[in-house]
Amino acid sequence: MRKPGLEESSGASARRAASDSGLLARVTLLRALRHREYRLLFSAFVINQVGFWVSHISLQGLMADLTDSDPFRLGMFFFALFSPAFFLAPIAGVAADRFDRKRIMLVCYAALATVMLGLALLCHAELATANLLLLIGSILGATFAFSGPASAAVAANAVQPEDLSSAVSLQSAANNLTRVLGPAVAAPLIASRSYAVSFGVFGTAAVTAGLLTAFMRLSPYEREIGGGGVLARVKGGLVHARERKPAIPALVTVGVLSIFGVSHIALLPAFAQGVLGDKDLFAWLVAATGIGAMCGAISTSNESKPSLRKAAVRLALYGCAVAVFASTRHFMVALVAQLVVGYFYFAVMTGLQTLLQQVVDESKRGRVMSLFQVAWAGLTPFGALAMGALAKTIGVAATITAAAAVCFSFGCLMTMLAKPRPAS
């Protein structure tokens, strides 16, 4: 005989389970926030990144003002800002595995605050020059190079292993939210040429982030003892990356995206002025990129098993979006194209960063993540410098189109070569 009460109870339980499952899927991105140390790290990250994007867009705007939007000088600024990551990140990775990661972050925040507050005073006194901005960019780049591997490793140390994907995706999503907030704040400051205020905001944000980081109490983590000198340790990180497949192809994919994809951002002021007809529109293009990038980071938060193949498909689609952007002469089309560009950019980067964090050993985490930083930030300046020089010869739109073709072609090639990641 049928038992209605039991059947109804089972049905209700099934519905509740389905509801709970849906709720769990919606909050997956937020899992890492249940850890106090990660909440402090995340708060410091968000505050500092808002300040960074306000000042970064303002630095581009000020350089454009001082050089009449010269694409080569804009490329030189990107080179100055990001090239230290190429040369210093491997050493920074060794430091992150050998020394106290929290202390490294505190020193870097103090350096950022000092430099940016000093630049604010120089701008207020109208003493800023293009060469000074190149020097400031180099100092900022060196600071970012040392803080990057330590910060990435601390994010993994601040959560349980099952929350690692959430931690990486949440930081990526927040990074891109700040890419929206920062340019939105910076746009009126650039329009009014209030550059001293922009740099003062970043200096103050760095001080606040440093104070929040100081309150973190990290659990003990494995540090490498011995291992030889700096070069031997760097080599050890490279060997470890080779052993942990597919780390090397993932790093190469990041490098291609950085050289031929991310670098096109350096040309946005010149594109806005020469193609769209208004230099100040570049801040809104950056903001649109940030909105798309935030969506891309969030979309990967539920991927417990990110793969190289997925990243390769997204890279090909990224190339298509960049090509559309380069071909348009209409601001609204360019804005939508940059939304899509941002989405696939951070979907690729977040997925590959999570993949690398999952396959490395704790004692080598700092060095492998420094390789990620080299591939991401360290190679960008070389692409920006080359694209700036090429744009002087063939034009901004044609240069961006050529870069888009490379991204699309490499994405298609890697899609065919990448093997599915085996289930654990």
KETI-29502 format. One line per field, with one value per residue (C-alpha): z, x, y. Coordinates in steps of 0.001 Angstrom, whole numbers, plus 500000, padded with zeros to 6 digits. Layout:
KETI-29502
Z	[Z  ...] $
X	[X  ...] $
Y	[Y  ...] $
end
This chain:
KETI-29502
Z	[500000  499115  502047  501111  504155  503556  499834  500466  503073  500613  497923  500293  501270  497620  496944  499967  498829  495356  496867  499137  496157  494188  497135  497523  493857  494282  497313  496050  495206  498831  500610  501284  503281  506155  507111  509231  507819  504279  505091  506255  503205  500900  502484  502176  498576  497581  499210  497704  494249  494163  494886  492304  489486  490327  490162  487235  484962  486168  485425  481878  481592  482910  480587  477670  478652  478936  475621  473491  473550  471883  471546  471871  475117  476433  475598  477387  480509  480450  479990  483014  485130  484278  483262  486893  487164  484413  486059  489757  490105  490152  493020  494710  494412  496171  498907  499300  499873  502162  504290  506093  503385  505549  506299  502588  501923  504712  503350  499878  501156  502985  499802  497757  500285  500352  496567  495798  498510  497311  493714  494879  496385  493189  491062  493402  492880  489087  488985  487289  483963  481550  482638  486288  485546  483925  487110  489302  487106  487585  491368  491443  489188  491517  494460  492628  491562  495178  496584  493877  494720  498468  498128  495924  498349  501396  499728  499577  503178  504485  503446  503531  500343  499394  499389  497198  494019  495861  497180  493754  491978  494670  494458  490673  490839  493357  491235  488347  490445  491405  487707  487363  490508  489976  486451  487427  490204  488037  485001  486574  488224  484844  483203  485845  485808  489574  489398  492876  494357  492433  493691  497215  497120  496257  498969  501578  500346  500661  504277  505094  503359  505297  508620  507763  506716  510004  511867  509986  511959  509420  510325  510046  506520  505069  504148  502193  504241  502337  498576  497698  496489  494686  491215  492469  494092  490926  488947  491501  490849  487104  487520  489776  487204  484509  486683  487536  484247  482651  484416  481573  478769  481122  481711  477967  477360  479973  478287  474837  476242  478020  475100  472385  474363  477585  475897  473726  476839  476558  473271  474563  475045  471492  470136  471960  470581  467071  466263  468554  468592  472351  474478  477753  476599  477395  481115  480276  477992  480902  483162  480630  480510  484279  484302  481790  483646  486921  485196  483754  487167  488736  485944  486836  490594  490322  488325  490832  487976  485602  482466  479858  477077  478483  478765  475160  473833  475798  474440  470873  471700  473345  470054  468213  470658  470334  466543  466754  469037  466636  463642  465058  464910  467211  470936  472038  469906  471313  474833  474347  472675  475685  477974  476094  475988  479762  480305  478382  479616  483264  482590  481092  483779  486758  485467  484817  488132  489993  487965  488914  492603  492628  491106  492994  496320  499212  499553  495880  495666  495800  492993  490679  491244  490488  487100  486644  487479  484943  482265  483132  484208  483245  479536  479162  478933  476055  474192  475039  473872  470633  469965  470653  468139  465553  465971  464950  461628  460688  462979  466271  464858  462551  465394  467681  464843  464313  468041  468015  465173  467177  470235  468128  466290  469441  471216  468369  468306  472066  471967  469573  471545  475134  476695  478986  482645  484318  487123  490586] $
X	[500000  501204  502267  501347  502923  506253  506147  505326  508065  510551  509432  509801  513267  514246  513026  514919  518051  517739  517211  520233  522291  521317  522166  525511  526296  525484  527736  530652  532581  532306  533571  537014  535504  534662  538356  539283  542793  541498  538898  541695  543803  540838  539938  543529  543636  540422  541392  544870  543602  541047  543875  546090  543563  542801  546505  547296  544712  545834  549466  548452  546448  549291  551794  549415  549152  552910  553684  550643  549488  552663  552055  555762  556107  552942  554487  557672  555655  554147  557647  558891  555938  555949  559526  560727  558372  560336  563713  562834  559871  562020  564067  560836  559542  562635  562102  558448  559498  562416  561285  558174  555564  553518  556585  557396  553886  554169  557454  555924  552862  555130  557142  553964  552658  555938  556315  552717  552377  555664  554408  551206  553301  555358  552208  550756  553934  553663  557084  556062  557757  557529  560969  559935  556871  559100  561195  558102  556769  560011  559840  556197  557016  559792  557401  554716  557298  558206  554682  553066  554464  554159  550547  549555  551168  549544  546114  546683  547958  544911  542306  541742  542699  539058  538549  541561  539525  537198  540133  541742  538471  537293  540514  540264  536627  537533  540487  538154  535512  538248  539081  535575  535557  539078  538582  535123  536754  539742  537761  536564  539949  541659  539138  539886  543617  543541  546426  547738  544442  544639  548123  547204  544312  546685  549149  546399  545010  548444  548731  545294  546074  549306  547499  544948  547713  549513  546528  546732  547827  548851  549142  552665  553489  556267  559384  562265  565411  568672  568421  571562  571838  569355  570081  569818  566479  565165  566234  564462  561230  561604  562280  559247  557053  558291  557420  553904  552056  550510  552299  554688  552052  549840  552631  553304  549605  549695  552783  551177  548089  550256  552522  549884  546699  547171  549677  546976  545762  548874  547506  544023  544719  546098  543176  540658  542188  543144  540268  537380  538204  538431  541434  539467  537271  540074  539186  535697  537162  539298  536230  534303  537209  537037  533310  533828  536880  534954  532322  535056  536629  533257  532433  535502  534798  532798  535491  537093  539071  540195  541914  544369  541924  539230  541755  542873  539297  538776  542027  540807  537532  539524  541362  538042  536821  540035  539716  536183  537434  540251  537911  535276  535099  532076  532521  529586  530758  534269  532825  530904  533922  536090  533489  533938  537718  537783  535573  537790  541014  540310  538519  541834  544044  541935  541542  545252  546278  543963  545330  548914  548040  546485  549416  552405  553988  553744  557528  557786  554549  556202  558626  556053  553704  556621  556852  553161  553940  556781  554505  551674  553195  556835  556216  553559  556073  557917  554640  553616  556949  556846  553214  553930  556784  554758  551798  554041  554599  551346  548855  547166  544168  546302  548696  545870  544370  547675  547927  544363  545256  548158  545935  543277  545786  547625  544345  543243  546616  546662  543059  544155  547323  546018  545079  542039  543029  542532  539983  541515] $
Y	[500000  503503  505707  509300  510869  509214  509994  513651  513846  512372  514819  517759  516545  516278  519802  521122  519305  520800  524248  523808  522652  525741  527978  526231  526849  530536  530962  528854  531981  533195  530059  531510  534385  532035  532216  535275  535633  535520  538184  540485  539651  540167  543534  544735  543534  545316  548623  548585  547611  550421  552838  551156  551464  555083  555909  553594  555189  558603  557744  556825  560035  562162  560474  561075  564760  565151  563376  564298  560639  559369  555581  554780  556753  555111  551752  552808  553575  550075  548686  550624  549516  545804  544923  544572  541591  539860  540418  540342  537962  534782  536240  537338  533784  532473  535064  534029  530409  531269  534237  535463  536168  538524  540666  540894  542214  544797  546154  546415  548289  550733  551331  551921  554444  556365  556568  557517  560147  561618  561691  563405  566206  566541  566770  569374  571398  570819  569170  565899  565047  562127  560857  561080  558945  556322  556248  556036  553240  551289  551656  550586  547644  546467  546665  544684  542098  541325  541463  539277  535801  536425  537595  534635  532184  533837  533501  529742  529693  531597  528984  525251  523332  522815  526601  527401  527797  530170  532204  532617  533361  535771  537777  537820  538940  541655  542719  543287  545004  547464  547784  549195  551332  552660  554049  555350  557370  558273  559500  562801  563288  562912  565244  567887  567060  566375  563907  564749  563564  560275  559475  560527  558057  555196  556196  556248  552929  551312  552485  551051  547739  547450  547924  545214  542821  543424  541936  538623  535538  532941  529282  527865  526780  524693  526654  525217  524777  524585  524265  526234  529821  532023  530619  527040  527828  529491  526430  524230  526116  525620  521906  521564  523340  520936  517972  519203  518901  520900  523787  524676  524794  526802  529312  529557  530262  533027  534466  534573  536258  538833  539690  539859  540454  542395  544689  546254  548101  550281  551602  552436  556182  556414  554328  556504  559685  558585  556208  557161  560866  561509  560564  560701  557791  555354  555400  554107  551447  550245  550255  548146  545711  545472  544672  541880  540616  540449  538295  536098  535562  534728  532275  530196  530138  526899  525103  522782  521200  523978  522727  523928  523046  525350  528165  527637  527854  531050  532491  531942  533705  536484  537014  537316  539980  542009  541884  543294  546070  546985  547119  549473  553251  553504  554024  551858  548930  549358  549422  546157  544544  545439  543875  540596  541043  541463  538420  536017  537602  536881  533602  532433  533950  532847  529313  528883  530439  528058  525155  526053  526505  523030  521139  522634  521682  524151  524488  525532  527545  530975  530182  528632  531573  533888  532148  532935  536552  536600  535149  537546  540866  540328  539760  542464  545352  543721  543339  546917  548323  546324  547236  550895  550876  548936  551297  554200  552414  550676  552395  551548  549631  547473  546639  545525  543449  541640  540875  539538  537172  535747  535136  533436  531226  530150  529425  527162  525387  524815  523555  520809  519937  520106  516803  516519  516748  513350  513140  512863] $
end
